[in-house]
Amino acid sequence: MKKILVITLLGISFFGYSQSKKTNNEIVIKPKAAFVAELLSKMTLDEKIGQLNLPTAGDITTGEAKSSNVAKKVAAGQVGSLFNLGSVTKIKEFQRIAVEQSRMKIPLLFGMDVIHGYRTTFPIPLGLSCTWDMALIERSARIAAQEASADGLNWTFSPMVDISRDPRWGRVSEGSGEDPYLGSQVARAMVKGYQGDDLSKNNTILSCIKHFALYGAVEAGRDYNTVDMSKVRMYNDYFPPYKAGIDAGAGTVMASFNEIDGVPASGNKWLLTDVLRNQWGFKGFVVSDYTGINEMVEHGVGDLQTVSALSLNAGLEMDMVGEGFLTTLKKSLQEGKVTQQQIDTAVTLILNAKYDLGLFQDPYKYCDEARSKTEVYTQSNRNEARKIAAQSLVLLKNDAAISGKVGEGILPLKKSGTIAVIGPLGNSNENMAGTWSVASKQENSISLLTGIKAAVGNNAKVLYAKGSNLDDDAALEEKATMFGKTLHRDTRTKTELIAEALKIARQSDVIVAALGESAEFSGECSSRTNLEIPQAQKELLQELLKTGKPVVLVLFNGRPLVLNQEKETVPAILDVWFPGSEAGLAIADVLFGDENPSGKLTATFPRSVGQIPIYYASKNTGRPLGNKEGKFEKFRSNYIDERNEPLFPFGFGLSYTTFEYSNVKTSATKITFDEKLKVSVDIKNTGNYDGKEVVQLYIRDLVGSITRPIKELKGFQKIALKKGETKTATFEISLEDLKFYNADLKYIAEAGTFEVFIGKDAQTTNKTSFELVN
């Protein structure tokens, strides 16, 4: 059906393009294809190239390039979109310049890195994924879109769907972990949350699938580094979340910084045209990452004119910040290095997006100051953020206290007695939102200390000491506390800081140790080679343990960490990631049992950096260690100095209650290619609390034309069980769940025997089997 847009006359026409007719004080705009084609026909070459230019107008920037004289360029028709303006007043002014002062009066797109919330901030994406709750994840994106659109924005550079199996890479914090199946579910939920079911509504925004492609597999975990992998691995392990986001209707895609098959992604025609458009049918536009086109010069591909032409030829339509398109495409056209059709196609795709957003209908539709005042950082949104954050926390350990009853863990805590909150992250509201929280009002975030005090009220005494700095190295701490996320470095000596901590620890009944990474210890350009808690904090923790008081480690982190010592010595460990603007309240909800932890890991925790990359869906070698984990065997695939298995496996997470799995069964032992199989399992809550369990289903293809993973996640359900209650979880397996890309990159299923595992994490041994027959 052709779409007709109607705009109400405001007394004057803002637009340099024509409308079809006037009826009852309304202007009827032509259907999109005709409207955009007519508009394009009236544009000069300079104006067309201007639509491909995306400078920044804000003061929140990454990289080294800076734009200047932006307003003049907008008026001259040299800008198609702007980003990093977080103010409806400023956005309205720039839009006014575009639609009133430029010759063609084409409205602008306004984007921002709305990664895990806008003013109301949700857990970092890695933490969000640990909820395993797609409805909650979609809800977080819906609230983010609601708030961002109320402040004038109509485009987010999110979701980041890069699969990563290397926690040295700091940007693992921005993604959903190591698994392509789970990552695909999250990608769909986020796109749906941002874009809703109608982009022309004023509370929906364009999403952007990034970083296309393979960015999470950079060598050595070092940001912006080289990626090199087989196409079989690309299609089976890394491409699925990108494709899921495209299939969900994402309006834009961002190219990655890395190279693929020796060609940087921003200029890779196979990636941006053959795969993205021809194979997957993407209809939106592709934007570079920050100066991504210019950076191809450093890759050694050519000068700015050459790489700009390479990008346009490859299928990239918008240049973020670098202005290579703006300054070189005209010359490249004259020299025959690009064609007029390529420029026109790129402009058409960008104008299509503006049409779909309704900006030609009303360029100021996102510039309602009343919405900005009433729909941003509301108490309702903050309540949702608190609830979602509590679901993201992962309980890694919960042993009995020294004086406690056998079988009972330290957690949940009682709201009585004296509680010591100790650690550099205990009273640090600036760090609670985590990395890439560019719109967050950091000073408004709730610290752990504040949250615990609010939870206990007058029923308990709460003491606090910093105990240590983030790290003994002041220079390292400065690198890890950028963008205003300070930890207010303490100038006292290590001995003085620990002495103060021990003084209040001895006065307390329980110690809550708030340790780990700061917000910017992970994120972009925050790669690490040492994944342990910084030594200054480890020393503090060991001193606290020596007091004999029960210790709960509240772990702040943006990546899997190496926690061997902590797992051995600390009774309880609660991984809270960076929970967002309501962090302290959400953590307190879980610590005191108002919420039962139900988060599950979406990335494997290694025992040693030397194990990396480590992930559950690995393949067997010809000499597997098999079931002899923990025992070294010569001429088998193992280490001399370390075990093979992880510290905490994918899917792991404890509860205050316990769950028992039984009665795994299938509806048949054989199915044909056009049949479906039902697999069920009984789960019983055998503990003393109501709780939620993430039931996980894995499949193993025992024999294939290419080697297949030991296990692959193919389904999950998060179910609520009351104390003593039993429920049956049922999964349906179809042919699609058994397909993979073979050596010829054909997406097929092969007849044979499959094992099905159902349990609480990727190491489950609860299994049955079935046969797929022709």
DRENSE-55547 format. One line per 5 residues: for each residue x, y, z of C-alpha. Coordinates in Angstrom, 2 decimals, always signed. Layout:
BEGIN
X:Y:Z; ...
! end
This chain:
BEGIN
+0.00:+0.00:+0.00; +1.33:+3.45:-0.91; +1.79:+5.76:+2.03; +0.35:+9.27:+1.97; +1.55:+11.79:+4.53
-0.48:+14.82:+5.53; +0.87:+17.99:+7.15; -1.08:+20.87:+8.59; -0.23:+24.33:+7.27; +1.46:+26.58:+9.80
+0.76:+29.69:+7.81; +3.89:+29.30:+5.67; +5.59:+26.45:+3.89; +8.98:+25.55:+5.28; +9.90:+23.29:+2.41
+11.82:+23.81:-0.80; +10.07:+20.80:-2.34; +6.55:+20.82:-3.72; +3.45:+19.27:-2.26; +0.71:+17.68:-4.30
-2.30:+19.75:-3.31; -3.98:+21.69:-0.54; -7.17:+20.35:+0.99; -8.97:+21.79:+4.01; -5.88:+23.64:+5.21
-3.75:+20.49:+4.77; -0.93:+19.60:+2.39; -0.87:+16.12:+0.95; +2.64:+14.79:+0.33; +3.23:+12.31:-2.44
+4.08:+8.66:-1.79; +7.69:+8.13:-0.72; +9.26:+7.01:-3.99; +7.72:+9.81:-6.02; +8.31:+12.42:-3.32
+11.98:+11.53:-2.85; +12.61:+11.27:-6.60; +11.15:+14.73:-7.20; +13.13:+16.21:-4.33; +16.31:+14.58:-5.59
+15.78:+16.00:-9.07; +15.87:+19.55:-7.68; +19.06:+19.15:-5.65; +22.47:+20.30:-6.80; +25.44:+17.95:-6.62
+26.79:+19.83:-3.60; +23.46:+19.51:-1.80; +23.34:+15.81:-2.53; +26.81:+15.26:-1.14; +25.83:+17.37:+1.87
+23.15:+14.83:+2.74; +25.89:+12.22:+3.10; +27.72:+14.28:+5.74; +27.31:+13.56:+9.47; +29.32:+15.95:+11.69
+29.06:+16.27:+15.44; +27.63:+19.42:+16.98; +27.96:+18.39:+20.60; +30.75:+18.31:+23.13; +30.57:+14.54:+23.69
+33.05:+13.13:+21.20; +35.25:+10.14:+20.55; +38.31:+9.99:+18.39; +40.43:+12.93:+17.37; +38.47:+14.72:+14.64
+36.33:+17.76:+15.43; +33.79:+19.60:+13.31; +33.55:+23.38:+13.15; +31.19:+25.99:+11.76; +28.43:+23.42:+11.78
+25.59:+25.91:+11.69; +27.02:+27.58:+8.57; +27.37:+24.22:+6.87; +23.76:+23.33:+7.72; +22.56:+26.57:+6.18
+24.69:+25.89:+3.10; +23.15:+22.44:+2.63; +26.39:+20.66:+3.51; +24.98:+18.59:+6.38; +22.44:+15.78:+6.30
+22.53:+14.73:+9.95; +24.01:+15.77:+13.27; +24.86:+13.86:+16.42; +25.70:+14.45:+20.08; +23.18:+17.20:+20.65
+21.35:+16.23:+23.83; +19.07:+19.23:+24.13; +15.69:+19.74:+22.53; +16.35:+23.50:+22.44; +19.61:+23.11:+20.52
+18.15:+20.48:+18.21; +15.19:+22.71:+17.40; +17.53:+25.56:+16.53; +19.63:+23.43:+14.18; +16.48:+22.03:+12.59
+15.22:+25.57:+12.10; +18.42:+26.47:+10.28; +18.03:+23.42:+8.04; +14.38:+23.92:+7.09; +14.32:+27.71:+6.99
+17.78:+28.81:+5.88; +19.06:+26.10:+3.53; +17.93:+26.25:-0.11; +16.23:+22.85:-0.20; +15.02:+23.06:+3.41
+15.54:+19.36:+4.02; +15.24:+18.41:+7.72; +18.14:+16.84:+9.61; +18.46:+13.53:+11.40; +19.71:+13.86:+14.99
+21.58:+10.90:+16.47; +23.29:+9.92:+19.70; +24.86:+6.87:+21.32; +21.78:+5.94:+23.32; +23.29:+2.57:+24.20
+21.58:+1.41:+27.40; +19.16:+4.18:+28.22; +19.05:+7.93:+27.86; +18.74:+9.98:+31.08; +17.28:+6.94:+32.82
+20.11:+4.46:+32.48; +19.76:+0.69:+32.44; +22.49:-1.91:+33.04; +25.30:-2.02:+30.50; +24.28:-4.25:+27.56
+26.33:-7.21:+28.82; +24.43:-6.94:+32.09; +21.09:-6.53:+30.31; +21.72:-9.73:+28.38; +22.19:-11.57:+31.68
+18.49:-11.09:+32.41; +17.73:-13.55:+29.56; +14.40:-11.72:+29.46; +13.64:-10.34:+26.01; +10.52:-8.50:+27.18
+12.57:-6.57:+29.75; +15.32:-5.84:+27.23; +12.79:-4.57:+24.70; +11.18:-2.48:+27.44; +14.53:-0.85:+28.25
+14.96:+0.14:+24.60; +11.38:+1.41:+24.43; +11.94:+3.69:+27.43; +15.26:+4.85:+25.98; +13.51:+5.75:+22.72
+10.72:+7.51:+24.58; +13.16:+9.68:+26.51; +15.58:+10.34:+23.65; +12.79:+11.31:+21.26; +11.34:+13.62:+23.90
+14.69:+15.42:+23.94; +14.75:+15.88:+20.17; +16.67:+12.80:+19.01; +15.40:+10.48:+16.27; +18.33:+8.10:+15.75
+20.41:+5.92:+18.07; +23.69:+4.18:+17.28; +22.48:+1.00:+18.97; +22.21:-1.95:+19.38; +25.78:-3.18:+19.33
+25.44:-6.85:+18.47; +29.08:-7.90:+18.05; +29.78:-11.40:+19.29; +32.92:-11.45:+21.43; +34.73:-14.37:+23.00
+37.66:-12.32:+24.25; +37.05:-10.33:+27.45; +40.34:-8.48:+27.00; +38.37:-6.40:+24.47; +36.79:-3.56:+26.45
+33.74:-3.28:+24.23; +32.49:-6.68:+25.33; +30.60:-4.53:+27.86; +28.47:-3.06:+25.03; +27.34:-6.38:+23.59
+25.40:-9.45:+24.62; +28.23:-11.87:+25.12; +29.54:-14.86:+23.24; +26.52:-16.65:+21.82; +24.97:-16.01:+18.37
+21.55:-17.43:+19.26; +21.10:-15.34:+22.39; +22.68:-12.35:+20.68; +20.14:-12.63:+17.88; +17.22:-12.60:+20.32
+18.62:-9.48:+22.00; +19.18:-7.75:+18.64; +15.53:-8.28:+17.67; +14.28:-7.06:+21.05; +16.37:-3.89:+20.95
+15.40:-2.98:+17.38; +11.73:-3.52:+18.19; +12.06:-1.45:+21.36; +13.65:+1.51:+19.60; +11.59:+1.51:+16.42
+8.24:+0.22:+17.67; +5.71:-0.62:+15.00; +5.55:+2.81:+13.35; +8.57:+5.05:+12.79; +6.35:+8.01:+11.99
+5.31:+8.25:+15.66; +7.15:+10.90:+17.63; +8.29:+8.47:+20.34; +10.11:+6.01:+18.08; +13.64:+6.38:+16.73
+15.83:+4.77:+14.09; +18.02:+1.95:+15.37; +21.50:+1.17:+14.06; +22.99:-2.31:+13.95; +26.69:-2.13:+14.75
+29.52:-2.77:+14.22; +29.26:-4.48:+10.87; +31.12:-6.76:+11.01; +33.21:-9.04:+13.23; +34.50:-6.21:+15.44
+34.28:-8.40:+18.56; +36.96:-10.74:+17.19; +39.85:-8.26:+17.07; +43.22:-9.94:+17.52; +44.67:-9.90:+21.04
+41.52:-8.19:+22.30; +43.04:-4.85:+21.30; +40.54:-2.30:+20.10; +40.47:-1.33:+16.40; +42.81:-4.24:+15.64
+42.82:-6.71:+12.74; +40.21:-9.46:+12.35; +40.87:-12.55:+10.27; +38.54:-15.54:+10.19; +37.01:-18.07:+7.85
+33.69:-17.38:+6.17; +32.26:-20.53:+7.76; +32.90:-19.02:+11.19; +31.58:-15.62:+10.05; +28.26:-17.04:+8.90
+27.73:-19.52:+11.72; +29.09:-17.68:+14.76; +29.37:-13.93:+14.12; +26.87:-12.90:+11.44; +23.58:-14.16:+13.01
+22.91:-11.21:+15.38; +23.52:-8.66:+12.60; +21.13:-10.50:+10.32; +18.56:-10.82:+13.10; +18.62:-7.06:+13.57
+18.21:-6.50:+9.83; +15.34:-8.99:+9.69; +13.72:-7.12:+12.59; +13.66:-3.98:+10.43; +16.63:-1.95:+11.64
+16.75:+1.29:+9.66; +20.51:+1.79:+9.64; +23.78:-0.12:+9.94; +27.18:+1.13:+11.12; +30.37:-0.20:+9.54
+33.10:-1.45:+11.87; +36.67:-0.23:+12.22; +38.34:-3.56:+11.47; +39.19:-5.21:+8.19; +37.58:-8.31:+6.68
+39.63:-10.41:+4.26; +42.19:-7.61:+4.09; +39.70:-4.86:+3.21; +38.51:-2.42:+5.91; +34.79:-2.78:+6.59
+34.03:+0.82:+5.60; +35.23:+0.06:+2.07; +34.35:-3.61:+1.81; +31.92:-4.15:-1.07; +31.54:-7.86:-0.39
+30.39:-7.05:+3.15; +28.23:-3.96:+2.55; +26.70:-4.88:-0.80; +27.01:-8.61:-1.50; +26.11:-9.74:+2.02
+24.14:-6.89:+3.57; +22.03:-5.86:+0.59; +22.04:-8.72:-1.90; +21.95:-11.66:+0.50; +20.07:-10.13:+3.44
+17.91:-7.58:+1.62; +18.79:-4.55:+3.76; +16.90:-1.45:+2.55; +18.22:+1.26:+4.88; +21.47:+3.21:+4.82
+24.95:+2.46:+6.11; +26.91:+4.99:+8.18; +30.61:+4.89:+8.96; +31.85:+4.84:+12.52; +33.60:+7.94:+13.87
+36.16:+8.91:+11.15; +36.03:+5.32:+9.95; +36.47:+6.31:+6.31; +39.50:+8.51:+7.01; +41.09:+5.77:+9.08
+41.36:+3.56:+6.02; +44.28:+5.80:+5.04; +46.18:+4.43:+8.05; +45.16:+0.92:+7.05; +47.17:+1.56:+3.89
+44.37:+1.52:+1.33; +44.91:+4.98:-0.19; +44.56:+8.71:+0.36; +41.34:+10.40:+1.54; +39.90:+10.75:-1.96
+40.65:+7.11:-2.73; +39.16:+5.69:+0.46; +36.10:+7.94:+0.24; +35.38:+6.68:-3.27; +36.06:+3.13:-2.10
+33.47:+3.51:+0.66; +30.76:+4.89:-1.63; +31.44:+2.16:-4.19; +31.26:-0.45:-1.43; +27.80:+0.65:-0.32
+28.39:+3.09:+2.55; +26.09:+6.12:+2.39; +26.94:+8.43:+5.28; +30.31:+9.71:+6.48; +30.53:+10.29:+10.24
+32.73:+13.29:+11.10; +35.55:+12.68:+8.62; +34.05:+14.79:+5.78; +35.86:+12.77:+3.14; +32.64:+12.59:+1.14
+32.07:+16.32:+1.50; +35.54:+17.28:+0.31; +36.38:+14.64:-2.31; +33.31:+13.05:-3.93; +32.79:+15.89:-6.39
+36.33:+15.46:-7.68; +35.93:+11.69:-7.78; +32.78:+12.07:-9.85; +34.58:+14.32:-12.33; +37.38:+11.77:-12.59
+35.01:+8.83:-13.06; +35.93:+7.16:-9.76; +32.31:+7.23:-8.60; +29.08:+7.61:-10.57; +26.18:+10.00:-10.30
+23.91:+7.00:-9.79; +25.88:+5.90:-6.73; +25.55:+9.35:-5.18; +21.86:+9.54:-6.03; +21.24:+6.09:-4.55
+22.98:+7.04:-1.31; +20.99:+10.27:-1.02; +17.74:+8.45:-1.78; +18.29:+6.00:+1.07; +18.90:+8.84:+3.54
+15.87:+10.82:+2.34; +13.80:+7.63:+2.61; +14.72:+7.39:+6.29; +13.70:+10.99:+6.89; +10.41:+10.36:+5.11
+9.75:+7.23:+7.19; +10.36:+9.21:+10.39; +7.78:+11.77:+9.28; +10.29:+14.63:+9.21; +8.99:+15.93:+5.87
+5.56:+15.95:+7.45; +6.78:+17.85:+10.50; +10.49:+18.62:+10.93; +9.84:+19.69:+14.52; +7.93:+16.58:+15.56
+10.72:+15.65:+18.02; +11.10:+19.20:+19.34; +8.31:+19.38:+21.91; +9.66:+21.10:+25.03; +6.66:+19.86:+27.00
+7.61:+16.24:+26.32; +11.18:+17.00:+27.26; +10.05:+18.27:+30.65; +7.58:+15.48:+31.45; +8.81:+12.28:+29.78
+12.53:+12.21:+30.63; +13.97:+10.62:+33.79; +10.54:+10.10:+35.28; +9.95:+8.20:+38.48; +8.09:+5.57:+36.50
+11.06:+5.05:+34.18; +13.45:+4.92:+37.12; +11.27:+2.27:+38.78; +11.48:+0.19:+35.61; +15.25:+0.64:+35.52
+15.51:-0.54:+39.11; +13.45:-3.64:+38.41; +15.38:-4.51:+35.25; +18.73:-3.93:+36.96; +17.85:-6.36:+39.75
+17.15:-9.03:+37.13; +20.60:-8.55:+35.58; +22.65:-9.32:+38.69; +24.38:-12.71:+38.72; +25.03:-14.54:+41.98
+28.35:-16.34:+41.47; +28.82:-17.77:+44.96; +26.87:-17.93:+48.21; +28.46:-20.13:+50.85; +27.54:-20.28:+54.50
+28.88:-17.69:+56.87; +31.53:-18.83:+59.33; +29.00:-18.93:+62.15; +26.03:-19.72:+59.94; +24.02:-22.87:+59.55
+25.26:-25.55:+57.22; +23.76:-25.17:+53.76; +22.62:-21.60:+54.25; +24.43:-18.83:+52.42; +25.40:-15.42:+53.73
+22.88:-13.89:+51.35; +20.28:-12.56:+51.64; +21.42:-10.18:+54.35; +19.28:-9.11:+57.27; +18.21:-5.49:+57.61
+19.60:-5.28:+61.11; +22.83:-4.98:+63.02; +25.82:-3.09:+61.62; +26.79:-3.28:+57.97; +30.15:-2.07:+56.66
+30.31:-0.91:+53.05; +33.97:-0.87:+52.06; +35.68:-0.29:+48.74; +36.41:+2.37:+46.12; +33.14:+1.62:+44.33
+30.97:+1.71:+47.43; +30.11:+5.38:+47.23; +30.76:+6.25:+43.61; +27.55:+7.36:+41.93; +29.53:+8.66:+38.94
+30.45:+5.09:+37.97; +27.11:+3.34:+38.43; +25.81:+3.89:+34.89; +28.86:+2.27:+33.31; +30.50:+3.03:+30.00
+28.67:+4.65:+27.07; +26.12:+6.41:+29.23; +26.63:+9.72:+27.47; +23.26:+11.25:+28.36; +23.20:+10.05:+31.96
+23.29:+12.58:+34.75; +26.01:+10.75:+36.64; +25.55:+12.77:+39.80; +21.96:+11.51:+40.03; +22.83:+7.81:+39.96
+22.29:+5.92:+43.20; +25.47:+4.59:+44.80; +25.65:+1.28:+46.64; +26.05:+3.05:+49.99; +22.97:+5.19:+49.35
+20.98:+2.17:+48.24; +21.84:+0.12:+51.32; +21.02:+3.00:+53.64; +17.67:+3.45:+51.92; +16.93:-0.27:+52.21
+17.64:-0.63:+55.93; +16.36:+2.76:+57.07; +16.61:+2.99:+60.85; +16.72:-0.78:+61.31; +20.47:-1.13:+60.84
+23.63:+0.92:+61.15; +25.64:+1.44:+57.97; +29.33:+2.39:+58.06; +31.56:+3.27:+55.11; +35.25:+3.42:+54.25
+36.91:+3.64:+50.87; +39.60:+1.13:+51.84; +41.75:+1.60:+48.75; +41.99:+3.47:+45.50; +40.91:+1.73:+42.32
+44.57:+0.97:+41.63; +47.88:+1.90:+43.18; +48.92:+3.37:+39.84; +47.42:+6.87:+39.62; +48.01:+7.04:+35.87
+46.09:+3.82:+35.28; +43.23:+5.05:+37.46; +43.05:+8.23:+35.41; +42.72:+6.20:+32.20; +39.91:+4.21:+33.79
+37.91:+7.22:+35.05; +37.49:+9.35:+31.95; +34.43:+11.40:+30.95; +33.84:+12.71:+34.45; +33.56:+9.28:+36.08
+36.04:+10.08:+38.81; +36.66:+8.00:+41.90; +38.00:+11.03:+43.79; +41.44:+9.53:+44.30; +42.45:+9.46:+47.94
+45.90:+10.85:+48.68; +46.35:+8.90:+51.91; +48.76:+5.98:+51.97; +47.62:+2.42:+51.34; +48.28:+1.61:+54.99
+46.09:+4.48:+56.18; +43.23:+3.53:+53.86; +43.26:-0.12:+54.94; +43.53:+0.81:+58.62; +40.39:+2.92:+58.37
+38.57:+0.09:+56.60; +39.58:-2.47:+59.20; +38.44:-0.19:+62.00; +34.86:-0.09:+60.75; +34.98:-3.72:+59.64
+35.64:-4.83:+63.19; +32.62:-2.83:+64.38; +30.33:-4.56:+61.88; +28.35:-7.78:+61.63; +28.88:-8.16:+57.88
+31.15:-6.55:+55.29; +29.94:-5.58:+51.82; +33.09:-5.13:+49.72; +32.41:-2.95:+46.67; +35.28:-3.79:+44.34
+36.18:-4.36:+40.71; +36.44:-2.16:+37.65; +35.44:+1.46:+37.26; +32.97:+2.38:+34.53; +35.63:+3.28:+31.97
+37.90:+0.35:+32.81; +35.84:-1.34:+30.12; +34.29:+0.12:+26.99; +35.84:+1.60:+23.86; +39.64:+1.68:+23.86
+39.74:+0.02:+27.31; +41.41:-3.24:+26.40; +43.16:-5.08:+29.24; +45.82:-7.78:+29.43; +45.28:-8.43:+33.14
+41.70:-9.41:+33.92; +42.04:-9.66:+37.68; +40.66:-7.18:+40.18; +43.39:-4.53:+40.59; +46.02:-5.54:+43.15
+45.26:-2.66:+45.53; +41.72:-3.94:+45.90; +42.77:-7.58:+46.16; +45.00:-6.70:+49.09; +42.15:-4.83:+50.76
+39.82:-7.79:+50.28; +42.28:-10.24:+51.83; +42.68:-7.97:+54.86; +38.90:-7.82:+55.28; +38.68:-11.61:+55.13
+41.26:-11.89:+57.90; +38.86:-10.14:+60.30; +36.75:-13.28:+60.39; +33.63:-11.28:+59.59; +31.30:-12.51:+56.80
+32.28:-10.81:+53.53; +30.07:-10.27:+50.48; +31.92:-9.19:+47.36; +29.76:-6.87:+45.26; +31.63:-7.00:+41.98
+31.47:-4.11:+39.52; +32.74:-5.04:+36.06; +32.16:-4.57:+32.36; +33.63:-7.90:+31.29; +34.34:-11.40:+32.59
+37.17:-11.26:+35.11; +39.67:-13.79:+36.44; +38.48:-14.47:+39.99; +40.30:-17.62:+41.11; +41.45:-16.22:+44.45
+38.11:-14.57:+45.14; +36.18:-17.74:+44.36; +38.37:-19.70:+46.77; +38.34:-17.24:+49.67; +35.22:-15.05:+49.58
+31.97:-16.61:+50.88; +29.60:-14.69:+48.59; +30.10:-12.97:+45.23; +27.38:-10.96:+43.52; +28.27:-9.72:+40.04
+26.38:-6.48:+39.52; +28.08:-5.26:+36.29; +27.19:-1.54:+36.11; +23.46:-1.53:+36.87; +22.53:+1.99:+35.73
+21.02:+5.07:+37.31; +19.17:+3.09:+40.01; +22.17:+0.87:+40.77; +22.34:+1.14:+44.54; +18.63:+0.49:+45.02
+18.63:-2.51:+42.68; +21.71:-4.05:+44.31; +20.20:-3.55:+47.77; +16.97:-5.22:+46.60; +18.98:-8.35:+45.82
+21.36:-8.19:+48.80; +18.46:-8.10:+51.24; +16.28:-10.61:+49.42; +13.54:-8.30:+48.23; +14.52:-9.64:+44.81
+15.86:-13.16:+44.33; +18.82:-13.09:+41.91; +18.04:-14.75:+38.58; +20.69:-13.44:+36.20; +22.78:-15.90:+34.19
+26.14:-15.29:+32.56; +26.19:-14.65:+28.82; +29.98:-14.76:+28.64; +32.33:-17.39:+30.00; +34.59:-16.41:+32.91
+38.13:-17.75:+32.35; +40.43:-19.17:+34.98; +43.36:-17.48:+33.26; +43.94:-14.93:+30.52; +45.94:-17.67:+28.81
+42.71:-19.61:+28.14; +41.30:-16.80:+25.98; +39.42:-17.12:+23.71; +37.26:-19.39:+25.84; +33.60:-20.09:+25.07
+31.18:-22.95:+25.55; +30.39:-23.64:+21.86; +33.90:-24.83:+21.05; +34.74:-27.78:+18.86; +36.49:-30.99:+19.68
+40.03:-31.54:+18.50; +41.20:-34.94:+17.32; +42.70:-35.36:+20.77; +40.14:-34.01:+23.24; +40.78:-34.24:+26.96
+37.26:-35.58:+27.32; +35.97:-36.23:+30.83; +39.40:-35.98:+32.44; +39.15:-32.27:+33.29; +41.60:-31.20:+35.94
+44.07:-33.94:+35.11; +46.93:-33.27:+32.73; +47.38:-35.88:+30.02; +50.27:-35.82:+27.58; +49.39:-35.67:+23.89
+45.89:-34.43:+24.65; +44.53:-30.92:+24.08; +45.24:-29.34:+27.46; +47.62:-27.03:+29.32; +50.62:-27.94:+31.46
+49.85:-25.17:+33.94; +46.07:-24.70:+33.84; +42.82:-26.62:+33.58; +40.75:-26.50:+30.40; +37.38:-25.66:+31.92
+36.32:-22.11:+32.81; +35.94:-20.63:+36.25; +32.24:-19.93:+35.61; +30.56:-21.36:+32.50; +28.20:-19.67:+30.05
+24.67:-19.67:+31.45; +25.81:-19.93:+35.08; +24.03:-18.12:+37.88; +22.87:-19.06:+41.38; +19.67:-18.21:+43.26
+18.72:-17.99:+46.90; +16.68:-21.07:+46.23; +17.60:-24.31:+44.44; +16.16:-26.00:+41.38; +16.01:-29.67:+40.49
+15.75:-30.89:+36.88; +14.24:-34.24:+35.97; +12.34:-36.19:+33.36; +13.97:-34.91:+30.17; +12.07:-36.41:+27.27
+11.27:-35.95:+23.59; +8.00:-36.39:+21.72; +9.69:-38.75:+19.27; +12.99:-40.49:+18.66; +12.98:-39.69:+14.94
+11.69:-36.76:+12.91; +11.70:-35.92:+9.22; +12.79:-32.61:+7.71; +9.24:-31.25:+7.75; +8.38:-32.35:+11.28
+8.94:-30.66:+14.63; +10.11:-32.19:+17.87; +8.98:-31.31:+21.36; +11.43:-31.60:+24.23; +10.35:-31.16:+27.83
+11.86:-31.13:+31.30; +10.43:-30.84:+34.81; +11.88:-28.18:+37.09; +11.17:-28.12:+40.81; +11.93:-25.32:+43.26
+13.52:-27.33:+46.08; +14.68:-24.40:+48.23; +13.17:-21.96:+50.69; +12.43:-18.98:+48.44; +10.29:-18.22:+45.44
+12.57:-17.73:+42.46; +13.14:-17.60:+38.72; +15.18:-20.03:+36.69; +16.51:-19.71:+33.13; +16.01:-23.13:+31.57
+18.50:-23.58:+28.76; +18.34:-25.96:+25.81; +21.47:-26.94:+23.88; +21.86:-29.15:+20.82; +24.83:-31.13:+19.52
+25.02:-32.33:+15.95; +27.12:-35.47:+16.37; +28.24:-35.92:+12.75; +28.41:-33.25:+10.06; +29.95:-32.48:+6.70
+32.03:-29.93:+8.63; +32.99:-30.13:+12.28; +30.24:-28.96:+14.60; +30.32:-27.34:+18.09; +30.15:-29.46:+21.23
+26.95:-27.61:+22.18; +24.86:-24.79:+20.71; +22.17:-22.84:+22.55; +18.88:-23.23:+20.69; +16.27:-22.21:+23.24
+15.69:-20.81:+26.71; +12.80:-19.94:+28.99; +12.80:-17.87:+32.15; +10.20:-19.33:+34.47; +8.99:-18.32:+37.93
+8.57:-21.03:+40.54; +7.16:-20.68:+44.01; +8.77:-22.56:+46.88; +8.08:-26.29:+46.38; +6.44:-25.77:+42.97
+7.17:-27.91:+39.90; +6.67:-26.79:+36.30; +7.29:-28.40:+32.94; +9.23:-26.43:+30.37; +8.56:-27.48:+26.79
+10.63:-26.53:+23.75; +9.91:-27.07:+20.08; +12.78:-27.94:+17.77; +12.29:-27.32:+14.06; +14.50:-27.77:+11.03
+15.68:-24.16:+11.37; +17.25:-25.01:+14.73; +19.34:-27.73:+13.09; +20.62:-25.73:+10.14; +24.13:-24.36:+9.69
+26.29:-22.94:+6.93; +28.35:-25.71:+5.33; +31.70:-25.45:+3.55; +29.94:-24.00:+0.48; +28.11:-21.44:+2.69
+24.80:-23.12:+1.99; +22.36:-22.94:+4.89; +21.32:-26.56:+5.37; +20.38:-29.26:+7.84; +21.86:-32.71:+7.53
+20.29:-36.01:+8.52; +21.83:-37.72:+11.52; +21.77:-38.04:+15.29; +21.46:-35.06:+17.61; +21.88:-34.80:+21.36
+19.67:-32.42:+23.34; +20.81:-30.99:+26.67; +18.50:-29.12:+29.06; +19.71:-27.57:+32.26; +20.88:-24.59:+34.26
+24.03:-23.74:+32.26; +26.19:-24.87:+29.35; +27.85:-27.59:+31.41; +24.60:-29.46:+32.01; +24.70:-33.19:+31.45
+20.91:-33.71:+31.37; +20.40:-35.06:+27.88; +18.42:-37.12:+25.46; +18.75:-37.69:+21.72; +16.82:-37.95:+18.48
+17.46:-38.69:+14.83; +16.74:-36.48:+11.82; +15.90:-38.64:+8.81; +15.26:-37.91:+5.13
! end
